[in-house]
């Protein structure tokens, strides 16, 4: 007698979800067995990250339904020994991707105590996660921002004005030559988190950096009257914005540029290999964008206006950048 795994009338998504759950159960079971066998943490997390990425790609249509299954599995406790993973999952600031989370990626002294308090296992896992491809790309992004600001200031001189939208702790300013040598008029750091704003005020007191409490909504409503800028950038924001809001924000930023000014925005790309781990163990869901999707935002924002524009990947293609330069 021939038996069917699924009832003949079962919807395709339901059948796929059952298959996906079975496969994911096996992935998590292997991770559990490796943990019980005291295998190398690097080996365990490497295999899990690859397996979750493959499952996410394979079962994209039902992936959101699979996320709680991973988060509720007993193996999650093992990976939450990593202070970086745990911070992301618990969201102490109440939202994803806060500035302190990014400090874990940077290995910044401000989070050194959290790392020191972690168990030996936690520190081993952290060393792996902070060197995952997406984290490497974030550190490259920070350095690219520093370089972009410094090159703009070197080209335009000490009257240069810069705006960072969703600035976080503005770590890119820590190594900026323009800040160190006061070769810039002002660098406005806008962020919606008052703790981040306070930290930036403290760290850059007496410099041209002006930290301000402000949100995307406030920008779109023109609540702040910030003036005009030579460079505006939003490095860690577009990953959370739907296309419609992304276009509106881009148009708002373009309206705040001086003639010849540049707007730069960044987004995690669809080529991130640790996306499955981020969305499950870290509870950190981002809007990943392709090259064509970045171009769509640029073209919709310009709406036929002429401008120099570009889209390019970072070195490992985990982050993608878009730039628009206003005509002089």
BELNORTA-V14109 format. One record per backbone hydrogen bond with DSSP energy under -0.5 kcal/mol. NH is the residue of the N-H (numbers start at 0). CO is the residue of the C=O. If there is no record, write none. Layout:
nh/co
NH/CO
NH/CO
//
This chain:
nh/co
9/6
14/10
15/11
16/12
17/13
18/14
19/15
20/16
21/17
22/18
23/19
24/20
25/21
26/22
27/23
28/24
29/25
30/26
31/27
32/28
33/29
34/30
35/31
36/32
37/34
38/33
43/39
44/40
45/41
46/42
47/43
48/44
49/45
50/46
51/47
52/48
53/49
54/50
55/51
56/52
57/53
58/54
59/56
61/58
62/58
62/59
64/61
65/61
65/62
66/62
67/63
69/65
69/66
70/66
71/67
72/69
75/72
76/73
77/74
78/74
79/75
80/77
81/78
85/81
86/82
87/83
88/84
89/85
90/86
93/90
97/94
101/97
102/98
103/99
103/100
104/100
105/101
106/102
107/102
110/107
111/108
114/110
115/111
116/112
117/113
117/114
122/118
123/119
124/120
125/121
126/122
127/123
128/124
129/125
130/127
131/128
134/131
135/131
136/132
137/133
138/134
139/135
140/136
141/137
142/138
143/139
144/140
145/141
146/142
147/143
148/144
149/145
150/146
151/147
152/148
153/149
154/150
155/151
156/152
159/156
161/185
162/230
163/187
164/162
164/232
165/189
166/189
169/166
172/169
173/170
175/172
179/175
180/176
181/178
182/177
184/159
185/159
186/207
187/161
188/209
189/163
189/187
190/211
193/191
196/192
197/193
198/194
199/195
200/196
201/197
202/198
203/199
204/201
206/203
209/186
210/208
211/188
213/190
213/211
218/214
219/215
220/216
221/218
222/217
228/255
229/160
230/160
231/261
232/162
233/263
237/265
239/236
240/237
245/241
246/242
247/243
248/244
249/245
250/246
251/247
252/248
253/249
254/250
255/251
255/252
256/253
257/228
259/326
260/257
261/229
262/323
263/231
264/321
265/233
266/319
268/317
269/288
271/268
274/271
277/273
278/274
279/275
280/276
281/276
283/277
284/282
285/283
286/238
287/285
288/267
293/289
294/290
295/291
296/292
297/293
298/294
299/295
300/296
301/297
302/298
304/301
307/324
309/322
311/320
313/318
316/313
319/266
320/311
321/264
322/309
323/262
324/307
325/260
325/323
//
